[in-house]
Amino acid sequence: MAFNGTWKIEKNENYEKFMEVMGVNIMKRKLGAHDNLKITIQQDGNKFTVKESSNFRTVDIEFNLGVNFEYSLADGTELTGSWNMEGNKLVGTFTRKDNGKVLTAYREIVGDELVQTYIYEGVEAKRIFKRG
């Protein structure tokens, strides 16, 4: 399973703009851009266990592909949605509980990197991780 392992944030692209569109205040945006995020992924068939660890919080997430679950972003925004596998890419479709708008997320392995792409209200951001 290509996603398995521990991944450390290497760089962000357009992440502050994405957080701004998401409604994150400027102080949290500045902190969020330098959160030292580390993600540990363990895949067992359709079941994923993900541990997200940053300067702000550590959270364990378990999900099965195609099954809706609830998730809170680091800023407290609550989402509901699911991850699905499309080819070799994880595709997440999440709906914000507060305004009903959709956040789309992608995780894919590109070379030796884990690339997470987020799209919200037409703004795209990427977070690029290296195995750690």
C-alpha positions as CSV (number, residue, x, y, z in Angstrom):
1,M,0.0,0.0,0.0
2,A,1.8,3.1,-1.3
3,F,0.3,5.5,1.2
4,N,1.6,3.5,4.3
5,G,4.2,5.3,6.3
6,T,5.0,8.5,8.1
7,W,5.0,11.7,6.1
8,K,6.4,15.1,7.2
9,I,5.4,18.4,5.6
10,E,8.0,19.7,3.2
11,K,6.3,22.7,1.6
12,N,3.0,24.4,1.0
13,E,1.6,26.0,-2.2
14,N,-1.2,28.6,-1.9
15,Y,-2.1,27.2,1.5
16,E,-2.6,30.6,3.2
17,K,-5.0,31.8,0.5
18,F,-6.9,28.5,0.8
19,M,-7.2,29.0,4.6
20,E,-8.4,32.6,4.0
21,V,-11.2,31.4,1.7
22,M,-12.1,28.7,4.3
23,G,-12.6,31.6,6.8
24,V,-9.5,31.0,9.0
25,N,-8.4,34.2,10.8
26,I,-5.0,35.7,10.0
27,M,-3.3,34.5,13.2
28,K,-4.3,30.9,12.7
29,R,-3.4,31.1,9.0
30,K,0.2,32.3,9.9
31,L,0.5,29.5,12.4
32,G,-1.2,26.9,10.2
33,A,1.3,27.6,7.4
34,H,4.1,26.5,9.8
35,D,2.4,23.7,11.7
36,N,5.1,21.0,11.2
37,L,2.4,18.5,10.3
38,K,3.3,14.9,10.3
39,I,0.9,12.2,9.0
40,T,1.1,8.5,9.6
41,I,-1.0,6.4,7.3
42,Q,-1.8,2.7,7.6
43,Q,-4.0,1.1,5.0
44,D,-5.5,-2.4,5.4
45,G,-7.7,-3.1,2.4
46,N,-10.5,-0.4,2.4
47,K,-9.7,0.6,6.0
48,F,-7.4,3.5,6.7
49,T,-6.0,4.7,10.0
50,V,-4.4,8.1,9.9
51,K,-2.7,10.0,12.7
52,E,-2.2,13.7,12.2
53,S,0.3,15.3,14.5
54,S,1.2,19.0,14.4
55,N,2.2,21.9,16.7
56,F,-1.5,22.3,17.6
57,R,-3.0,18.9,18.0
58,T,-2.7,15.2,17.5
59,V,-5.8,13.4,16.1
60,D,-6.4,9.8,15.1
61,I,-8.8,9.2,12.2
62,E,-10.2,5.9,11.1
63,F,-12.3,5.5,7.9
64,N,-13.4,3.0,5.3
65,L,-13.4,4.0,1.7
66,G,-16.8,5.1,0.5
67,V,-18.2,5.4,4.1
68,N,-19.2,8.9,5.4
69,F,-17.5,10.1,8.7
70,E,-17.2,13.3,10.6
71,Y,-14.0,15.3,10.9
72,S,-13.0,18.6,12.4
73,L,-10.2,20.7,10.9
74,A,-7.5,22.2,13.2
75,D,-9.5,25.5,13.2
76,G,-12.6,23.7,14.5
77,T,-14.5,23.7,11.1
78,E,-16.7,20.5,11.1
79,L,-17.0,18.4,8.0
80,T,-18.8,15.3,7.0
81,G,-17.9,13.2,3.9
82,S,-15.8,10.3,2.7
83,W,-12.7,9.2,0.9
84,N,-12.7,7.0,-2.2
85,M,-9.9,5.5,-4.3
86,E,-9.8,6.7,-7.9
87,G,-7.0,4.9,-9.6
88,N,-4.0,5.4,-7.4
89,K,-5.4,8.6,-5.9
90,L,-7.4,9.1,-2.7
91,V,-10.3,11.5,-3.4
92,G,-12.1,13.0,-0.4
93,T,-15.4,14.9,-0.7
94,F,-16.4,16.7,2.4
95,T,-19.3,19.1,3.2
96,R,-19.0,21.8,5.8
97,K,-21.6,21.6,8.5
98,D,-21.8,25.3,9.0
99,N,-22.5,26.5,5.4
100,G,-23.0,23.3,3.3
101,K,-20.1,24.2,0.9
102,V,-17.9,21.4,-0.4
103,L,-14.2,20.8,0.2
104,T,-12.5,18.4,-2.1
105,A,-9.2,16.8,-1.1
106,Y,-6.8,14.6,-3.0
107,R,-3.9,12.5,-1.7
108,E,-1.5,10.9,-4.2
109,I,2.0,9.6,-4.3
110,V,4.2,11.5,-6.8
111,G,7.7,10.1,-6.9
112,D,8.8,10.0,-3.3
113,E,6.3,12.6,-2.1
114,L,2.8,12.5,-0.8
115,V,0.9,15.4,-2.4
116,Q,-2.3,16.6,-0.7
117,T,-4.4,18.9,-2.9
118,Y,-7.3,20.9,-1.5
119,I,-10.0,22.7,-3.5
120,Y,-12.6,25.0,-1.9
121,E,-14.6,27.7,-3.6
122,G,-12.4,27.6,-6.6
123,V,-9.1,28.0,-4.7
124,E,-6.6,25.2,-4.9
125,A,-3.7,24.6,-2.4
126,K,-1.1,21.8,-2.1
127,R,0.8,20.4,0.8
128,I,3.8,18.3,-0.1
129,F,5.2,15.7,2.3
130,K,8.3,13.6,2.3
131,R,8.7,10.2,4.1
132,G,10.0,10.9,7.5
